[in-house]
């Protein structure tokens, strides 16, 4: 067969440097598949680049929001301090009765500022030993609500539990609202009880010895701003809010059950109710 006829009829060629015979049609398919894979990789890389850019923008936005929130907190605390100073100055020129009332008002505003500051001390921590945190918070709240009255106090009981700060801060605000509500009705002590519950994770209760809850009361149906705030915060941590009578069937009990994603317990079982 002549070289020209071979060139026209053959569909095989020998790669340079020797090797196996390869069909030129298969080679074209291989090259097309390679090009398609490269194009797919390019599209994937472009998609990943867009996603990375979106995540970066989201991270920057969250950082700006955090900075704005911190700036707001600083301004709020500074504003409270200014109010305390103005009330104190006003009390110096007022009559005895008005001066006493202005002094009490200044003390309450100052105490509110301390409680608010306490709730944000955890902003840069990942976890917190929650019972100890509650004890400090309740000490501030007791000073704010009862101002040294011997007949009233806030008692913290239960388990020592380390929980993530993202749970501790909303729970701190929840306790603040529930204690503020109980202070209106409590005859003596308000009890804050923290327990580890196998079926639910954790249970945080606020109990008082007041007249108890109205028949048919349900937190979600309450029109009070405090209950709406509590309900929103409970939903934020994926928890549940329940109400019942207090110890020995007296007073009221508000219980928040929640399950943090990472939970470390140091439990004295004799203290768990």
C-alpha positions in Angstrom: 0.0 0.0 0.0 1.4 3.4 -0.9 2.1 6.1 1.7 -0.6 8.3 0.3 -3.3 5.6 0.6 -2.1 4.8 4.1 -2.4 8.5 5.1 -5.9 8.7 3.7 -7.3 5.5 5.3 -5.5 5.2 8.7 -7.2 6.4 11.9 -4.2 5.5 14.1 -1.0 7.3 14.8 2.0 6.5 16.9 2.7 9.1 19.6 6.1 10.8 19.5 8.8 8.8 21.4 6.9 5.5 20.7 4.2 4.0 23.0 0.8 2.5 22.2 -1.4 3.2 19.2 -4.2 5.6 19.9 -7.4 6.3 18.0 -7.5 9.9 16.9 -11.3 10.0 17.6 -10.7 8.9 21.2 -8.1 11.5 21.5 -10.5 14.2 20.4 -13.0 13.0 23.0 -10.4 13.0 25.7 -9.4 16.6 24.8 -13.0 17.7 24.9 -13.6 16.0 28.3 -10.4 17.7 29.6 -11.6 21.1 28.4 -15.1 20.5 30.0 -13.5 19.5 33.3 -11.3 22.6 33.2 -14.3 24.8 32.5 -16.2 23.2 35.3 -13.3 23.8 37.7 -13.2 27.4 36.5 -16.9 27.8 37.2 -16.5 26.2 40.6 -13.5 28.4 41.5 -15.6 31.5 40.4 -18.5 30.3 42.6 -16.2 29.8 45.6 -14.7 33.2 45.0 -18.1 34.8 45.0 -19.1 32.8 48.2 -15.8 33.8 49.9 -16.5 37.5 49.0 -20.1 37.2 50.4 -18.8 35.6 53.6 -16.2 38.4 54.0 -18.8 41.1 53.5 -21.1 39.3 56.0 -18.2 39.1 58.5 -17.4 42.8 58.1 -21.1 43.7 58.5 -21.3 41.6 61.7 -18.2 43.3 63.0 -19.7 46.7 62.2 -22.9 45.8 64.0 -21.0 44.6 67.0 -19.0 47.8 67.1 -22.2 49.9 66.8 -23.8 47.8 69.6 -20.8 48.4 71.9 -20.8 52.1 71.1 -24.5 52.2 71.9 -23.9 50.4 75.2 -21.1 52.9 76.1 -23.3 55.8 75.3 -26.2 54.4 77.3 -24.0 53.8 80.4 -22.6 57.3 80.0 -26.1 58.7 79.7 -27.1 56.9 82.9 -24.1 58.4 84.7 -25.1 61.9 83.5 -28.6 61.3 84.8 -27.3 60.2 88.2 -25.1 63.4 88.4 -28.1 65.6 87.4 -30.3 64.0 90.0 -27.6 64.4 92.7 -27.1 68.0 91.8 -30.8 68.7 91.9 -31.2 67.0 95.3 -28.7 69.5 96.8 -31.0 72.5 96.1 -34.3 70.8 96.8 -36.3 70.6 100.0 -35.7 67.7 102.4 -38.6 65.5 101.1 -37.8 66.2 97.4 -34.1 65.7 98.1 -34.7 62.3 99.6 -36.8 61.3 96.6 -34.2 62.6 94.1 -31.5 60.7 96.0 -33.5 57.4 95.8 -34.0 58.0 92.1 -30.3 58.6 91.6 -29.5 55.4 93.4 -31.9 53.4 91.3 -30.5 54.8 88.0 -27.0 54.0 89.2 -28.0 50.5 90.2 -29.7 50.0 86.8 -26.4 51.0 85.1 -24.5 48.5 87.2 -26.9 45.7 86.2 -26.8 46.7 82.5 -23.0 46.7 82.7 -23.0 43.3 84.3 -25.1 41.8 81.5 -22.4 42.9 79.0 -19.3 41.8 80.8 -19.5 38.6 78.9 -19.3 40.1 75.4 -15.8 38.9 74.8 -15.9 35.5 76.6 -16.8 32.2 75.0 -18.1 30.4 78.1 -19.1 31.3 81.6 -19.7 29.5 84.9 -23.4 30.5 85.0 -24.3 30.1 88.6 -21.5 32.4 89.7 -22.5 34.9 87.1 -26.2 34.7 88.3 -25.0 35.3 91.8 -23.3 38.6 90.9 -26.2 39.6 88.7 -28.7 39.0 91.4 -26.6 40.9 93.9 -26.9 43.9 91.6 -30.6 43.4 91.1 -31.2 43.1 94.8 -29.5 46.4 95.4 -31.6 47.9 92.6 -35.0 46.5 93.6 -34.8 46.2 97.4 -32.1 48.7 98.3 -31.1 46.8 101.5 -34.5 45.9 102.7 -34.0 43.0 105.2 -37.3 41.5 104.4 -36.4 40.8 100.8 -33.5 39.0 99.1 -32.6 37.1 96.0 -31.2 33.6 96.6 -29.4 31.6 93.9 -29.5 27.8 94.1 -28.6 24.7 92.1 -25.9 23.3 89.8 -22.6 24.8 88.7 -22.8 24.8 84.9 -20.5 26.2 82.2 -22.5 27.4 79.3 -21.7 29.4 76.1 -21.8 33.2 76.4 -24.3 33.4 73.5 -26.7 31.6 75.9 -25.6 33.4 79.1 -26.3 36.9 77.9 -29.9 36.3 76.8 -30.5 34.3 80.0 -29.2 37.1 82.0 -31.7 39.5 80.5 -34.5 36.9 81.0 -33.6 36.6 84.7 -33.5 40.4 84.9 -37.1 40.6 83.6 -38.5 37.7 85.6 -36.9 39.0 88.9 -38.2 42.5 88.2 -41.7 41.1 87.7 -41.5 38.9 90.9 -40.3 41.8 93.0 -43.7 43.4 92.5 -45.4 40.5 94.3 -42.8 38.7 96.5 -43.4 38.9 100.2 -39.9 37.9 101.1 -37.3 35.9 99.1 -37.1 35.4 95.4 -35.3 32.2 94.4 -33.3 31.7 91.2 -32.7 28.0 90.7 -30.4 26.4 88.0 -30.5 22.7 87.4 -29.3 20.1 84.9 -32.3 18.2 83.5 -31.5 15.0 81.5 -34.5 15.3 79.2 -34.3 19.0 78.5 -30.7 20.0 79.1 -30.9 22.8 81.7 -33.7 24.5 83.6 -33.5 28.0 85.0 -36.4 29.0 87.3 -37.4 32.2 89.1 -39.8 31.6 92.1 -41.5 34.0 94.4 -43.9 33.6 97.4 -46.5 36.1 96.1 -50.2 35.6 95.4 -49.5 33.3 92.5 -50.5 33.5 88.8 -54.1 34.2 87.6 -56.1 31.2 86.5 -55.5 30.5 82.9 -52.4 32.7 82.7 -50.1 31.9 79.8 -46.9 34.0 79.0 -47.5 34.1 75.3 -50.9 35.7 75.9 -49.6 38.3 78.2 -49.7 41.9 77.0 -46.9 43.0 79.4 -43.7 44.2 77.7 -41.6 42.2 80.1 -43.3 38.9 79.1 -42.9 39.8 75.5 -39.2 40.4 76.0 -38.8 37.1 77.9 -40.7 35.2 75.2 -38.5 36.7 72.4 -35.3 35.9 74.3 -36.4 32.3 75.1 -37.2 31.8 71.4 -33.7 33.2 70.5 -32.0 30.4 72.5 -34.4 27.7 71.3 -35.8 27.2 74.8 -39.2 26.8 76.3 -41.0 28.9 79.0 -43.3 27.2 81.5 -45.2 28.6 84.4 -46.5 26.8 87.6 -47.0 27.4 91.3 -43.9 27.9 93.4 -42.5 25.7 96.2 -45.2 24.1 98.3 -47.8 25.4 95.9 -47.2 29.0 96.9 -46.4 31.9 94.7 -45.3 31.6 91.1 -42.6 29.8 89.2 -41.3 30.7 85.8 -39.0 28.1 84.3 -36.9 28.3 81.1 -35.6 25.0 79.7 -32.8 25.1 77.2 -30.1 22.9 75.7 -26.7 24.7 74.9 -24.7 23.1 72.1 -21.8 22.6 74.4 -22.5 21.9 78.0 -20.1 21.3 80.9 -21.6 20.5 84.3 -20.1 20.3 87.7 -23.1 19.2 89.6 -23.7 18.6 93.3 -26.7 16.3 93.0 -27.8 17.2 96.6 -28.5 20.7 95.4 -30.5 19.8 92.3 -34.2 20.3 92.8 
